[in-house]
Amino acid sequence: MQVEARTILDNPSAEELRKFTEEMPQCRVTEFDNVNVQTRVTSRSSGSTFVVTDDPSTASGKTMTRQEYERVARLQDDYIAQQDMLVIDGYIGNDPDFRTPARLTIEKANANVAGMQQKLYFPREGGEPEVQVIYTPNLPAPGYPDERCIAVDLENGVTRVLNSDYFGESKKGGLRMWNRIVYDRGGLSLHAGCKIIPTDAGEKVFLIIGLSGTGKTTTTFTTQNDSLPVQDDFVALMPGGKTYGTENGCFAKTFSLDPDFEPSIYNAVVRPDAYLENVYQDDAGKVNFFETSYTKNGRAVFGMEALGRYRDPREVGTVDCLLILNWNENIIPAVARLTQEQAAAYFMLGETTGTSAGGKSEEGKFLRVPGTNPFFPMPHGLQGNRILEILNSHPIETFLMNTGRVGGRDGDERSKKVKIPHSSAVVKAIAEGTISWEPDPDFGYQVATAVPGLDDTDLLQPRRLYESQGRMQEYRAFVERFKAERRAHLEQFRHLSSEIVAAAG
């Protein structure tokens, strides 16, 4: 479907998109000679996102009727007829047997979104898209939350975005529809990074699942044994453990980006061809990744080639290990080993503390996001059952990892932080099979007694920390609360199998 507009520029070059971006009044050039755009909207707009259906039971989240969608579409089409538009074509994924033709159509006034999306798409020429995002950042949607509307038409593979200039709506717009395509093919899309870790026993393929801001990108790009990143954000996992990639680049958070801890990401972000969004810079163009006066959700888009070292998704074997990241603050250990049923249960629980990526409504709040994937557009119970089916089809070791704190929130002197080197040591030890395990008496999963390179056993067994501090009454209250809440939470998913519900407690 091609829109009708005052002018349409099909697939401009990267140089043209950079030029158009520099012409935007909200764009500044940084000390690194890359562009940095300040947007009105600084995070994804989940409260303004609607799946188009006349049967709400077929979708997760909010829905709108087909009739209302047609009204919104006419409103947007009439607006586009008077605008200068850009069209960016590409593929989601690069495997000839699995790639999905995609298209972004957006106002030229927001050329940075086009430039960023071009970096994430794999190149394609010609042909019609299977999924497309039609994007008007400057058109209000009266009657919708914040006069903003993201309308997801899964049946026709079209997402319409009105009145948000945040790049994430373009990126997630295509991937949200791709979720449905993967499910219909018998697999499951995962909000996950992918990496390859060499070991003496051969290469190990890791998938790292996590809500935005919980350490997914950091865990994917932190190096163990000269590991290689494959994908940053979304993959398909198919029966038999085969995985497929989606993007030719990364959409990375820049908050507290430190070259000592994350050198690969830092070096890619400071290249002249990177696109920055909402990253603090002073009047002289100097960037400060730790300054958050505007937002903590500063972002950067760069191509995979900017990393120097990475593995093409087409060259990846079957998955060996699955990591489910939680950003927790109390009794979740730095790592726990799960049975298949427990893996499906904790996958569905998706427990974490919200970050700025989800906006002010989520930041700092305890959340349960099924699959830690807020972009799965169908009933969530389906993805819980599907992940268990896939785990039963191929042996994948699954682990729960806490990337937050143990024993209390930041500022509580009794608590301890799970730092990047701690998590890196855990990932390395998982790959090499060097962790010693024992059953946890409260939750039934296995907890580590020793991890090479991680000496603080309080992070491995939170019960010890609470016991040593005389806080066992508080600890037991957490145990009872979590068991009850988890079971009740999983029981609300009407499609979810009983064996998964039972594994939570």
Secondary structure as UniProt FT lines:
FT   STRAND          7..10
FT   HELIX           14..22
FT   TURN            25..26
FT   STRAND          27..29
FT   TURN            31..32
FT   STRAND          35..37
FT   HELIX           46..48
FT   STRAND          49..52
FT   HELIX           56..58
FT   STRAND          62..64
FT   HELIX           66..80
FT   TURN            81..82
FT   STRAND          84..92
FT   TURN            96..98
FT   STRAND          100..107
FT   HELIX           108..110
FT   HELIX           111..120
FT   STRAND          131..136
FT   TURN            137..138
FT   TURN            142..143
FT   HELIX           145..147
FT   STRAND          149..153
FT   TURN            154..157
FT   STRAND          158..162
FT   HELIX           168..184
FT   TURN            185..186
FT   STRAND          188..190
FT   STRAND          192..197
FT   TURN            200..201
FT   STRAND          204..209
FT   TURN            212..213
FT   HELIX           216..221
FT   STRAND          228..231
FT   STRAND          235..237
FT   TURN            239..240
FT   STRAND          243..244
FT   STRAND          249..253
FT   TURN            255..256
FT   TURN            259..261
FT   HELIX           263..269
FT   TURN            272..273
FT   STRAND          275..277
FT   TURN            283..284
FT   TURN            289..290
FT   STRAND          299..303
FT   HELIX           304..307
FT   HELIX           313..315
FT   STRAND          321..326
FT   STRAND          335..338
FT   HELIX           340..349
FT   STRAND          351..353
FT   HELIX           356..358
FT   TURN            360..364
FT   STRAND          366..368
FT   HELIX           370..372
FT   TURN            374..375
FT   HELIX           380..393
FT   STRAND          397..402
FT   STRAND          405..406
FT   TURN            410..411
FT   TURN            413..414
FT   STRAND          416..417
FT   HELIX           420..432
FT   STRAND          436..439
FT   TURN            441..443
FT   STRAND          446..451
FT   TURN            452..453
FT   HELIX           457..460
FT   HELIX           462..468
FT   TURN            469..470
FT   HELIX           472..491
FT   TURN            494..495
FT   HELIX           498..503
//
